[in-house]
């Protein structure tokens, strides 16, 4: 074999090896290698690069996505309510399941292989209620609020009710009392860990901070309108409210009903993130935590301006999260639903509107992650493994095409994953928040990594490491196009080596 041809093949093999083993900090190595080979033989290098640009570049780009752990973009968690993903057909006491239900066409399109909506989707078929066991003979963590506390902290602090943070039962005080009696339990929460680490987080709650007909903030009472209140009078929503107002129209379901529930945002129960004390709620605009809470209407502006936080919690009101049916029912895709199926259709409609909006944003396209989640199982023997919850991940970094994971997962799995993604450790022996150290009851998955491409979710909690930025994908493409042009324009034609 002629030496120049042999060298060209060697160059191709070596450069292909480099490109296929890209890492976020690998660009300087690639550049130095290219410069060395360029000084040796520019013609052979150009031919080699042309081949690499044609055949190896797509694999290189894919490998970059697989290994770029620190490239995970903003995370959006959408909380939905009181609905099983799957359940035994014999369980007639449970609300209708989501999977395969005609009243939830959008959600089901996400988990249908080959459907365009499923391109970036992975989901779990074995996502269980916290502490569930195959038989269901285990502690029962219900109703809703204990699961939202678990979402934040990996435990329910002994809470088994839906009381407001500072209502007559003073739930924040209840948590403080539990922690005093159980010193081995961490009182930290994921939003608080992010805040301490300087990582931006925000809770978008539907129905809060709306202007009343008296030009006050609806969080504190009054007749609601559809106008968002000026930011100067926003408050942390520490009390639940609901009602009907002819001056208010819900932008998703078109009704005049509103229904905000504190129990569906766990961060409101921790003094580290609610800006108040154990005994006293600060409902003034001067509350230092106001910056972390926003009306859901603000999300679109933040998406448009690319100013969303790194961690974003999205909670629909109780008419859009599948919790409560509208009083007059709901017409969806030409079918009028009432009762249980109306709840499901209302939630599906909400997701069908908000998810495409998030996916169209620069935040999502920059390796963003959307997690759709239901809080608790329902029905007879609801804590067994035959009752599962919805857990859907949408991301450019997901395995995609409705990939289904059969690994056992719980809310603790999500919590452990978030701690790994953001590199925030708790003051516990393991660094994980309470049961997040045991995210699937001792078996199955330790995080959500099975839903993502290999290497996306860090194996451990570690502070994010700075590395030399990887060469942008567009730069690789431009380089490949330039090399192909120069090779075809100026190099002599040769026969293929056989």
ABEGO torsion letter per residue (X at the ends): XBAAAAAAAAAAAAAAAAAAABBAAAAAAAAAAAAAAAAABAAAAAAAAAAAAAAAAAAAAAAAAAABAAABBBBBBBBBBGBBABBBAABAABBBBABGBAABAAAAAAABBGBAAAAABBBBAABBBBGBBAAGBBBBBOBAAAAAAAAAAGBAGGBABABBAABAAGAAAAAAAAAAABAABBABBAAAAAAAAGBBBBBBBBGBGBBBAAGBBAAAEEBBBABBBBAAABBBBABBBBEBBAABBBAAAGBABBBBBAAABAAAABAAAAGBBAABBBABAABAAAAABBBAAAAAAAAAAGABBABBBBBBBAAAAGABBBAAEBBBGGBBBBEAAAAAAAAAAAAAAAAAAAAABAAAABGBBBBBBBABBBEBGAABAABBBBBBBBBAABAEGGBBBABBBBAAAAAAAAAAAAGBBBBBAAGBBEAAABAAGGBEBABAAAABBBGABBABBBBBBBBBBBBBAAAAAAAAAAAAAAAAAABBBBBBBX
